[in-house]
Amino acid sequence: MSEEKATPRTAVRRLPERQVDDPATLHAILDAAHHAAVGIQVDGQPFVLPMACARDGDHLLLHGSTGSRLMRALAGGTTACVSVTHLDGLVYARSAFESSMNYRSATVLGVAEEVPRPDKLRALEVLTEHLLPGRWAELRAPHAKELAATLILRMPLTEWSVKVRTGFPEDPPEDLAQPVWAGVVPLRMVADAPVAAPDLLPGRPAGPPGSCA
Amino acid sequence: MSEEKATPRTAVRRLPERQVDDPATLHAILDAAHHAAVGIQVDGQPFVLPMACARDGDHLLLHGSTGSRLMRALAGGTTACVSVTHLDGLVYARSAFESSMNYRSATVLGVAEEVPRPDKLRALEVLTEHLLPGRWAELRAPHAKELAATLILRMPLTEWSVKVRTGFPEDPPEDLAQPVWAGVVPLRMVADAPVAAPDLLPGRPAGPPGSCA
């Protein structure tokens, strides 16, 4: 939590030893995310939609289009939940019951608000730089009509919880003799070599900012 | 959709050309997922929680603990939304506005139900084999008390939508002369070499099923 402890709504009741209260861990999880799962309720039906995200200090920026009805509901001040999960590994225990996954997961509760017009350009820069590092400086400035068609929301990082599982399986002693391998298969996201657009004109850089291409 | 067309609740209103109606695509997206973001509303607050998942025919199995209050709410028949997103690439367009991400995303609406006792062992097998392929056959059978402490839900794949973005940036002609690289940086999840548990006894296999270790 950004304060000393979880609220009743964000306290982790299942495996509370996996809950982490350090804001630096929250920030690291959000900073490693390209997208978040955003949940709202509309007409009695929960919806979860993936949105591009970037942390901006003590807010999480969320990016979508003005044409989306869920984005409009979000911007309209409905209560939301934002969830980010990174899967870090498959945990092979000696039983199905103890088998698990390593992960880092953050949940933020609250109400998002639309980034107001004077802050929008900077918010777009933060989002762009987070998702495409180094790109903002080389792109042309957004046109006024592009900015008008862009909806950026920000969610305060005030009520949140973080849950992390790391390490090896935790089998009970009586299972250690099982004749199977036990351990972790680490998982991670990697970037492959950049693929140029077919309509890339001659004389342009050979890759994105910072690439070796 | 599993039928010919989307319902009003699942019709994609923003960029509808990205909507895919083929159940095979839905199945492929779910089959590539280790976890799903499950959204429900409790006491006026939406919650989104990550859960292990595996498709079982025309249902999606969801796995959690009987100790979780959100799992209990889910099992109690509250309306839910399950979202799976795979991030496939970063799309570098010639403007921030056209910059995007390639992804495959599935959304399922409906009500989950608890897998009844007679079907639970098989559901646990489907989940285990999906997350840890080849593992079920080498693990001991679950104890009765383990099965009793395991809650598996299933969500019918009846009302759903799929949205996919692939390929290159779609810049307007007037931006093609911009002096920047344009293209896609593909992203994918990889598994690193298995790491054995420190308490792995001698004489055990050197890696998980199917590994080269």
Interface residues (C-beta under 8 A of the other chain):
Chain A: R9 R13 R14 L15 H34 H35 A37 V38 G39 I40 Q41 G44 Q45 P46 F47 V48 L49 P50 A52 G64 S65 G67 S68 R69 M71 T79 A80 C81 V82 S83 T85 L87 L90 Y92 R94 S95 A96 F97 S99 M101 Y103 S105 T107 L109 L124 T128 L131 L132 R135 W136 E138 L139 R140 P142 H143 E146 A149 T150 F168 P169 D171 D175 L176 A177 Q178 P179 V180 W181 A182 G183 V184 V185 P186 L187 R188 M189 V190 A191 D192 A193 P194 V195 A196 A197 P198 D199 L200 L201 G203 R204 P205 A206 G207 P208 S211
Chain B: R9 R13 R14 L15 H34 H35 A37 V38 G39 I40 Q41 G44 Q45 P46 F47 V48 L49 P50 A52 G64 S65 G67 S68 R69 M71 T79 A80 C81 V82 S83 T85 L87 L90 Y92 R94 S95 A96 F97 S99 M101 Y103 S105 T107 L109 L124 T128 L131 L132 R135 W136 E138 L139 R140 P142 H143 E146 A149 T150 F168 P169 D171 D175 L176 A177 Q178 P179 V180 W181 A182 G183 V184 V185 P186 L187 R188 M189 V190 A191 D192 A193 P194 V195 A196 A197 P198 D199 L200 L201 G203 R204 P205 A206 G207 P208 S211
